[in-house]
């Protein structure tokens, strides 16, 4: 995506927000005046057309580029904050790809969830944005046994028809049950086939306590609502037995004793398909992954990339396929050392250089398939994990003009994204802070906000 296009879309979002506020004000005014007689209302002059301020202003390709010396001078005060801890970063011009500022950009650091930027990029490079995952039910040669086979769709929901699901447009267990009944199968027990995925269900560097903390579930090829035990709650725990839970939900929907459900890898082999449902398209799942920083979704999408590129659907296979796709796109991943696709592992290491190269490839014109990545990045002060950030006195000027994937682990804060500076120049950046102080996230946001305020051209 060219910087001009990104600029239009970002400013368009701001304009839409303003228009929504204007529309709300008009609606309130209409409600307050609702007691007037119809005749009186008919003769009132029509209100003036609503206008948005700020308007939609394209970003110019000819906006002046910051000079490295002036940029460094503007960043110096924020860089001096000790709460940044061990800090690395890189800033690049989106149009030319020229590096404008760097500090330890080649040093491997704990990236946290900015790792998802690589997963999203690899998915855009290798998969169809409309790709869907299929969950199937099979009948086999054992009387009364049906097999629920996972295809990697973690959005599948046990919610009843009409009830809200965690993921928008998710398929439902109830749809599968209805198809099983329509097939005329007398189902009396359920088995669950999880053979699509291989290897361990927990990655090196994951803390099992993060399951109860709601950050992850063991990675099996079928689960409900991303493994959430309370799908409508943002604070939900995740389950330790996702595939078994999915099988039990199907059993309940079929009026079968859930205690009889078993997990049997390969059970569907040779069976006859009698029901199937599909996930939302990839682009919607990528949006969920990037905006909510959904770890389960990231691990699932990493395995989709693995399957597409002929690798095992495992942690190792996903990492190999993601890095391979980026290598093919000329992104330097030399110093990457990854154990998952989400960044949850404390053993993951990435460089600011690699992260910035991915974002820069998306913002420029070198790799058209990556352009949607910019639109998937949360907006400062507006959406996803940045919705409540950049709203203080220091960062407010960046709201709407900065988009970035966030990362956060104990002592780690990171950002990788794009910003339009005060001169109208589009810049890409990646910042990683390890061993951060108690206000490390604020220090990082302050550093990033300095980019927006910078009119650093010669």
N, C-alpha and C positions, 0 to 999 in steps of 0.2 A: 504494500500500500504506500503510495507516494505521500509525502508529508502534507501536500495540499489537501488530499482527500481526508487524511486524519484530522487536519485542522477543521475542515468543514463539518465532519461528523461530530467532533467534540463540541464545537460551538453550537451545532444544531441541537445537541442534547441540552445545553444550557438554555437555548431559546425555547425548547419544548417545556422545560421546567418553568420558565417565566410565564409562558402561555398558559400552563396549567394553573398557576396562581391567579392569573388574570381571569381565567374562566371561572375559578372558584369564587372570586370576588364578584363577578357578574351574577353568578347563581345566588349568592347571599343577598345581593341587592334586590334581585327579583323576588326572593322569598319575603324580604322585609316589606316590599311594596305590594304584596299579594292581596291586600285588602281593598285596593282601588277597584272601582267599577270597571267592567270590560270596556264601556264606552270611553272612559277617561284614559285607560291604558292605550286605546287605539289611536288617540290623537297625540300621544307623547312623541316627541321627535326620537328617531333612532339614535342609539348611542354611537359615539365615534368608534371606529374600528380599533381593536386592541393592537398595540405594537409591543414588540419585545425589545428590551434593552438589558443586556447587550444583544445586538443582532447577530446574524450569521456572517462572519467575516472570514473569508478564505485566508489561509496562510500562504505567503508569497515565497516562491522558490528563490527569489532574489534578496530575501531578507539578509542583512549582514551577519556573517559568521563570527562568533566570539573569537578573540585572540587568546591563546593559551595563557599568556602572562596576566591579562586582565581577569580571566576566568579564575585563575589560581588565587589572585588577590581577593576576589569576592568570596571565595570558598574558605579562605584561611581562618577567619574567626570561628566559623562553625566546626572546622576541622580540629580546632584546638580543644574542643570539649572532651575531657577525659572519659566521659560516659560512653563514647564511641568504642572504647576498648581497643582491641586489635582490629584495625579498619583497613579495608582495601576497596578500590573502586576504579571505575573507568567511565569517561564521558566522551561521546563521539558525535560528530555531525551526521545527521540523518541523510542528508543529500549526498555528500561526498564520501562518507565513510571514514573521514579523517579523525584520528584520535586527538582530542583537545585537552584532555587531562587524565592522568592515571596515577594511582598509588598502589603499588604491590598488586597490580592487576593480574599478574601471572601466578600469584601465590594461591594454592588450594586452600579453601576455607569451608567451614560448615555452612551450607547454603540455606538450610531449612526449606520452606515451601517455594522459594524461587526455583527450585528444581522442577516444579511443575511446568515452568516455562519451556523447558526442554521437552517434556512429555507432550505438551500441546503442540509444539513445533513439529515434532516427529510425526504426530498423528496427522497434522495438516499436510505434511509432505508425502505420506504413504497411504492414507485412507481417503475414501470418499466422504465428504462432509455430511452426506445423507445416509451413511452406513448405519444399519441397525443390527442389534444383537437379538437372537431368537432363543426363547426358552420353549422346550418341547416336552410333551408327555407321550410315552410309548406304552403299548401293551406288549407283553412278552408271553412266552410259552408256559408260564406258570399261571394257573387259573386264579383270577381275581387280583393279580398283581399288576399295578401300573407303575411306571418309572418316570419320575420327574428328572429331566436332564438339563443342567445349567449350561448356558452358552456364554456366560459372563455378564449378563444383564443384572447389575446391582440395583437398578431402579424398580424392579418388580415389587409389587405391593400386595399385602394381604388386606388392604382396606376394602370394605364392601362397596358396591356400586353407589355412587353419589357421595361417598365420604372423601375427604381431602387426602391426598397422597403427598409424601415429602417431595418427590420429584414430579415436575409438571408432565402431564400426559403419560404417566407411567402405566404399564400393563398391570393387570391384576390377576391374582390367583383365582378369583371368582370366574374370570373369563376362561381359564383353563378347565376349571371344574365343569362349567356349562358345556364346553366342547366334549369333554369326556362322557358326560351323560348323553349328549346328542349322538355320540358314536355307538351308543348301546352297550357299552362295556360295564359289566357288573364288578366295579372295583371294590375290593375288600381289604387291600393293604397297599402301602406306598413305599417304594424304594427311591432313593435319590442318587443320581449318577453325577459325580463331581470330576469325572475323568478329563474334562477339557483343560483344567489347570494341572500343573505338575509341580513337584518340589515342595518345600516347606510352606506353611501358611502364614508364618511370621518372618519378617526380614531381620537380618543381623542389625543390631542397633536399635531395635524397637523395644519399648518398655511395655510389658504385658499390662501394666497399670493404665496404659492409654486406652485399653478397651473399655474399662469402667469410666474412664475420663471422657469417653465419647469421641476420641480422635481416630480410632481405627477398629476394624474387626478382622479376625483371621481371614485371609484371602482364599475363599472358595468360589467356585464358578457359578454359584447361585446363592443369593441372599435377598432379604426383604428390606426395602427402603434403606439401602446401604448399610444394613446390619443394625439399624436403630431399633431399640426395644420400645421406644415411645415415639413413633414417627412424627407426630405433630409438635413435639417439643424440641427446641433448639438445644436444650441441655441434656438430651437423651443419652443414656449409656448405649454402648454397642454390645451385641451378643457375642458369646464365645463359641456358639454352635450355629453359624448362619445357615448352612445347608440343611441341617436337621430341622431347624425352625421353619424353613421354607417347605420341607416335606410335611411337617405337622400341620402347617396352614392349609396345604392342599387336602390332607386327610380330613381335617375339620370341615372343609368346604364340600367334601364328598360324603360326609356323615360316617367317616371311618375313625376308629379309635386311634388317636395320634400316638399312643404309646407303642403301636405296632410299626411305626416308621423306622426304617434303617437306611444308613448311607452305604451304598454298594457301588464303588467305582466300576464303570464298564457294564453296569446292569442293563443299559439300554441297547447294547450291541445285539444286532439281529432282530430287534423288536420292530413293531409297526407303529408309525407315528399316528396319534389320534387327536392331538391338540397342539397348538402353538400360539405364542404371542410374541410381540416384538417391542424392543426398547424405543425410546425417543431417538431421533437422529443424532449422529455424532456431534454435530455443531452445538446442539442443545446440551449435551452431556459435557462437552468442553467448557461451555459457559458456566455450568454448575461447578465444575472442577475449579475453574480459575477464580470465579467471583466468591465462592464460599470456601475456597481452599480445601476442597473435599478430598481427603487422602484415599478413601476407598475408591472413589471415581478415578483418581489418578492411577492407582495400581491396576484397575480394570482396563483403562485405556492403554496403559503401557503394554498389557498383555494382548490387546487387539493389534497393536503395532507388531508385536512379536509374531503373532499368528500370520499376519499379512506378509511378513518378511521371512517366513520359514524357520522361526526360532521357537523353542518350547515356551508355552505360556506359564512362565515362572518368573520369580524375581530376577534371576540372572539373565534369562532369555529376553525379558523386557528391557533391562538395562542395555544389553548388547545391541538390541534392535534400535533403541532410541538413539544411542550414540552413533551407531552406524548410519542412520538416516541423516543425522546432522553432519557427520563426516562427508557424506555424499553431497551435502549442500555447501561444502567448503567452510563449515564452522570448525574452528580449532578446538578439539576436545581432549588434547594431549594430556592435560593434567587432571582430567575428571576421574574421580574414583567414587562410583555410586553403587549402592546396595538396594535401592528401591526406585520407584518412579514418582514418589510423592515428596521426598525430602524429609520425611519423618525420622529416618535413621540418623542417629547421632554420629554414625561413621561415614556419612556421605561427605564428599569434598568436591567443590567446584571452584573455578576462578571467576573473578569479575569479568575477565576478558571473554570467557566463553559465554557467560550470560549476556553481556552487551552485544557480542557478535550475533547472537540469536535475535535479539530485539532489533538490532540495526538491519539485519537481513529482512525482517518483516516490515520495517518502516521505509526502507528504500525500495528500489525496483529490481534488485538482483534476483530475488526469488519470489515470483508472484504468488505461489501457493501459500506462502507464509503471511500474506497481507492480512487475512482475518485475525491473526494473532493480536494485532494492535487493538482491535475492537473487543477482544476477550479480556483485556486488562481492566481491572477495577479503576474507577475514576475517583480522583482525590476529592473528598467531601461529598461524593455522590453515589457510589455503588460498591457493593461487595465489601471486602475487608478494608477498603479505604473510605467507607461511607462516613465513619466517625473520626477521620483523621484529616489534618490540614484545615482545621476549622478555627484554630486559635489566631491570635493577632499576627504571629510570625508566618503561619502557613496558609492563611486565608487567601492570599493572592494566587496560590497554586491551585485552589479548588476549581475543578473543571478543565484546567490546563495541563494537569499532570495525570498520567495513567501508569499504573505499575502493579506487578505481581508482588505481593508481600511474602515475607517469611519470618517466622518467629518460633524459636525454641528457647529453652533456659539459657540466658546469656547470649543469645544470637538474635539479631535483627537484620533483615535484608530487604532490598527493593531492586527491582529490575523493570525498567519501563522507558517512557518517552515523555517529553515535556516541551512546550513552546515557551521560549524565553521572552523577555520583555521587548526584544527587537523583532519578534515574530519568527525567529529561527527555531527549527525543530531539532532537538537533541535527543539522543538515546543515552541511557546510563545503566549501570549496575553497581550497587553498593552492598558490601557485606561487612557486618560488625559482629565479631566474636568476642567473648569475654567482656561483654558490655556491662556498664555500670547500671545503677538502679533506674536511671532515666534514659537508658540507651535508645529506646524507641523514639522518644521525643528528640534526642540529639540527632538521630538519623533523619527524621522528618525535617528538622531545621536545616540540616545540610542539603537535603533534596530541594527544599523550598528556596534556597539561595539561587538555584538554577533558574527558577521562574523569574526572580527579581532582577536577574543579571541582564544588563544591556552592555555586554562586554566586547562589542566590536571596536575596531580601531577608529 
